[in-house]
Amino acid sequence: MVYARILTTAVAWAVLGLAGCGGDVGVGVGVGLGNSAPPTIVTHIYSDPQFDGDIEQTAPNTSTITQGMSPTVQSVLVGIDPVALTEFRAFLDFPLGGPGGVPGNAVIDSAFLEVFIDDLQSSGGSLPVLVDLVSFQPPTLVATDFDRAQQPPLASTRISPPISHSDVGAYVTVDVTSLVAEAQRLGLPDFQVRIMEDLGPAIPALMAIDDTTGANRAARAPVLTVTYY
């Protein structure tokens, strides 16, 4: 269940000195010396499987778009295929509106993205990963979303340390506080990210992020945990 996953995020909160409580939507009150901090609300938003997807660049001007999870597609891919040497960039969509979302006037205290790594195919060790805040509206992927020049990032962060084989079959938590704060500042209706290999010298490594629509979605689907007040 999601509670086991929140445990990982809670460690990050503790390091940052944040206070709050878990659950699908929780409220916490920070305590200062003689003053009470504003009450905080914690919400957990799953990605929308009908808009999640990836783009594979098969040639400089050719790409294959896969969007929407289906019985035969239950993950999104990131990196460079070690065999075909084509590059995949994944896209996740988290709706910010509605019940359990983040109000437009909320102030972001912290935000963490958590993904479950199904697989890592690599002959070169670890995979450095970059997470870009983007906005593809309406939420339909097009080929130009792959390109950072044609779809410039609105903000970015790196997964640290890089993804390694020890992460397979486990959750990876990414601090995306600055990205969610920027999405909030811009008034974006969805928190949308492009996840890609952090390119320097190309590393032939390809990871699969679980995006199941099955019975265990609550335990493995990408989830965004936001604390706000």
Secondary structure, DSSP 8 states (H G I E B T S, - for coil): -HHHHHHHHHHHHHHHT-----SSEEEEEEE-SSSEEEEEEEEEEE--TTT-EEEEEEETTEEEEEES-BTTB-EEEEEE-TTT--EEEEEEEEE-SSTTS--TT--EEEEEEEEEEEEEEESSS-EEEEEEEE--SSS---GGGG-TTTS--SEEEEEEEEE-GGGTTEEEEEE-HHHHHHHHHHT-SEEEEEEEE--SS---EEEEEE---STTHHHHS-EEEEEE-
